[in-house]
Amino acid sequence: MKQIILTLFFALIYSINYGQTPAQESKASKGVPVIFVDSIRISQADMQKYKPDDIATITVYKDSMAYRHLDSNAIGVVYIETKQFSKKRFLNYFNSKSSEFKHLLMSEQSDDNFLYILNGKVLGKGYEGKLTAINDKNFKSITVMNKKELANKYGNTEKNFGILIVADVPENAPKRKE
């Protein structure tokens, strides 16, 4: 599914270019968007290194003036975050918001045994994009549940801990069928 979405996305970007009046293009951009993956600018050829399952979020800034200093002929900016990058961001953020979460993560050394629950809804595969969208503007609380509490409330016994997060989910948060 992500493969199809990425293919359609790049087809759309190229089709936008054909509908515009010709402009003098730099050799660097040739009228394509500037692409960033995990805050690092990459070429379109480098995009081939990423599998659709590695990607947590894609944000498109069409004709963004904020990035014109990078390439005056670029037709916009594509900002992509991988799941690994997103995970580091939200783990650091949650560590800063809850000493209980921080100590649990340190003792477990990873979040592999955590079940994330956002606003009462258990997050399944591909949860990284939703959690990385949480920030100081929309965050409300984080609560750690032990295995017994998790099983009683959500019926899940595969994970040892439940991480209950309450936040106003921003409008630009990735929407995904769970």
C-alpha positions in Angstrom: 0.0 0.0 0.0 2.8 2.4 0.9 4.6 1.5 -2.3 1.5 2.6 -4.3 1.1 5.8 -2.3 4.8 6.7 -2.8 4.5 6.0 -6.6 1.4 8.1 -6.9 3.0 10.8 -4.8 6.0 11.1 -7.1 3.8 10.9 -10.2 1.8 13.8 -8.8 4.9 15.8 -8.1 6.1 15.3 -11.7 2.7 16.1 -13.2 2.5 19.4 -11.3 5.7 20.4 -13.0 4.3 19.9 -16.4 1.3 22.2 -15.7 3.5 25.1 -14.8 5.0 27.7 -17.1 8.5 27.0 -18.0 11.1 28.7 -15.9 14.8 28.7 -16.0 15.8 25.7 -13.9 19.0 25.1 -12.1 20.8 22.0 -12.8 20.4 21.0 -9.1 16.6 21.0 -9.0 15.3 20.7 -12.6 11.9 21.7 -11.2 11.6 18.9 -8.7 11.0 19.2 -5.0 13.8 19.4 -2.4 13.7 16.1 -0.4 14.7 15.7 3.2 14.8 12.3 5.0 15.2 12.6 8.8 16.3 16.2 8.4 19.0 15.4 5.9 18.7 16.6 2.3 18.9 13.8 -0.2 18.6 13.3 -4.0 15.7 11.5 -5.7 18.1 8.7 -6.5 18.8 8.2 -2.8 15.0 7.8 -2.2 15.3 4.3 -3.8 17.2 3.2 -0.6 14.1 3.5 1.5 11.4 0.9 1.7 7.8 2.0 2.2 7.7 0.1 5.5 10.6 2.2 6.8 8.6 5.5 6.4 6.6 6.9 9.3 5.5 10.3 7.9 5.6 12.3 4.7 4.9 16.0 4.6 4.6 18.0 1.4 5.2 21.7 1.3 4.1 22.9 -2.1 6.0 26.0 -3.4 7.4 26.6 0.1 9.1 30.0 0.3 10.9 28.8 3.5 13.2 26.5 1.4 13.7 28.8 -1.6 17.2 29.6 -0.3 18.2 26.0 -0.8 17.1 25.9 -4.5 15.3 28.7 -6.1 13.8 26.5 -8.8 12.5 23.7 -6.6 8.7 23.3 -6.8 8.3 22.5 -3.1 9.7 20.4 -0.3 9.1 16.8 0.7 9.9 16.1 4.3 10.1 12.4 5.2 10.7 10.8 8.6 11.6 7.2 9.0 10.1 5.0 11.7 13.5 4.8 13.4 14.0 8.6 13.5 10.4 9.1 14.6 10.8 6.6 17.4 13.9 8.3 18.7 12.0 11.6 18.7 8.9 10.4 20.6 10.9 8.3 23.1 13.0 11.4 23.9 9.9 13.5 24.3 8.1 11.0 26.5 11.3 10.7 28.6 11.1 14.4 29.2 7.5 14.2 30.3 7.5 11.3 32.6 10.2 10.1 35.0 8.3 6.8 35.4 8.5 6.2 31.6 12.1 7.2 31.5 13.1 4.8 34.3 11.0 2.0 32.7 12.6 2.6 29.3 16.1 2.6 30.9 15.4 -0.6 32.8 13.9 -2.4 29.7 16.5 -0.9 27.4 14.0 -0.7 24.6 10.2 -0.2 24.1 9.7 -3.6 22.6 7.5 -4.7 25.5 5.4 -1.5 25.5 1.9 -1.3 24.0 1.1 2.3 23.1 -2.4 3.5 23.7 -3.4 6.9 22.4 -6.6 8.5 23.7 -7.9 5.0 24.7 -7.2 3.4 21.3 -4.5 0.7 21.1 -2.0 1.6 18.4 -1.0 -1.2 16.0 1.6 -1.4 13.3 2.8 1.9 12.0 2.2 3.8 15.2 5.4 5.8 15.0 4.0 8.6 12.9 1.1 9.2 15.3 3.3 9.4 18.3 5.9 11.6 16.7 3.2 14.2 16.0 2.7 14.7 19.8 4.4 17.9 21.2 3.9 20.5 23.9 1.0 22.0 22.1 -1.1 18.9 22.2 0.3 16.6 24.9 -1.8 16.2 28.0 -0.5 13.1 30.0 1.3 9.8 30.0 0.6 6.9 32.3 2.5 3.6 32.6 0.4 0.5 33.1 1.8 -2.9 34.3 0.9 -6.1 32.6 -2.0 -6.9 34.9 -3.6 -3.5 34.4 -3.0 -3.7 30.7 -4.7 -7.2 30.5 -7.7 -6.0 32.7 -8.4 -2.9 30.7 -7.3 -3.8 27.1 -7.1 -7.6 27.2 -3.6 -7.6 25.9 -1.1 -9.9 27.5 1.6 -10.0 24.8 3.3 -6.8 26.1 4.5 -6.3 29.6 3.6 -2.6 29.9 0.9 -0.3 28.5 1.8 3.3 27.8 -1.4 5.4 27.9 -1.0 8.7 26.2 -3.6 11.5 26.2 -3.1 14.2 23.6 -5.1 16.3 21.2 -4.2 14.6 18.0 -3.2 17.4 15.5 -5.0 17.8 12.2 -1.8 16.9 10.3 -1.2 13.6 12.1 -1.0 10.6 9.8 -4.3 8.9 9.4 -4.1 5.1 9.2 -6.6 2.3 9.5 -5.6 0.3 12.6 
